[in-house]
Amino acid sequence: MEKRLSQKTIFLTGAARGIGATCARIFVSQGAKVFLVDRDQVALEALAAELNQAGEVAIPRVLDITNRADVEQAVRSMHEVWGRVDVLINNAGITRDSLTAKMTEEAWDQVIAVNLKGPMICTQAVFPIMKEQQSGVILSASSVSALGNIGQANYAASKSGLIGLTKTWALEFARFGIRVNAVAPGFTATEMVTTIPEEIQAKLVAQIPLRRFATPEEIAKAYTFLASDDASYITGQVLYVDGG
């Protein structure tokens, strides 16, 4: 049986840990080659070494996705090596939580830059290649926080903004054979969430109908489906993976 992502090349931001690293492992297991992008050089190179034990399937690149020139150069490098850019995963994101009344301009600017400007730059960088191919998939990491969350005005705005970009790109890019969707995870058992105090974790779990956090694998499988040809008639959608 052919693997779900056989022969696909994927540009994955925020790849070094958490959901990103899990996506990379599952993508490779499903036949893809992955261009790994992150700012954490040590974790990034360790992941690439792990993935490349089974063959040359991963290229690590330390990169700030808010730097347009560097992103464009990285995309060119990927295209030169593999000849295609089939999928972009806009996964990189940061939080700088604070109540709105106390939020600094710096905290606002940092989150908007990484979570919203970065995906815009990455999408603009891959678009000419996907247009020439007349095919491509762009997937972005939104969040249930896009619907609003106390202490996360900057994060919620960025993730809501990604939904707006997703729906706009889907309309603009459809005539070039490019599909665009977003995944909106709920609370997921990553390093970021598991450091939350246990009593707060318990309160969060009590609000989830399935009564547990998602695993990174469950989020990664949603990306895998949307990146694959099994989702060939799905575009402009937001897939909530939030336990209800």
HULIN-V482817 format. One record per run of one state. SS is the DSSP state (alpha for helix, beta for strand, coil for the rest). FROM is the first residue (numbers start at 0). TO is the last residue. If there is no record, write none. Layout:
BEGIN
ss:from:to
SS:FROM:TO
SS:FROM:TO
END
This chain:
BEGIN
ss:from:to
coil:0:7
beta:8:12
coil:13:16
alpha:17:28
coil:29:31
beta:32:37
coil:38:39
alpha:40:53
coil:54:56
beta:57:61
coil:62:66
alpha:67:81
coil:82:85
beta:86:89
coil:90:96
beta:97:97
coil:98:98
alpha:99:101
coil:102:103
alpha:104:132
coil:133:134
beta:135:142
alpha:143:146
coil:147:150
beta:151:151
alpha:152:175
coil:176:176
beta:177:184
coil:185:186
beta:187:187
coil:188:189
alpha:190:193
coil:194:196
alpha:197:205
coil:206:212
beta:213:213
coil:214:214
alpha:215:226
coil:227:227
alpha:228:230
coil:231:236
beta:237:240
coil:241:243
END
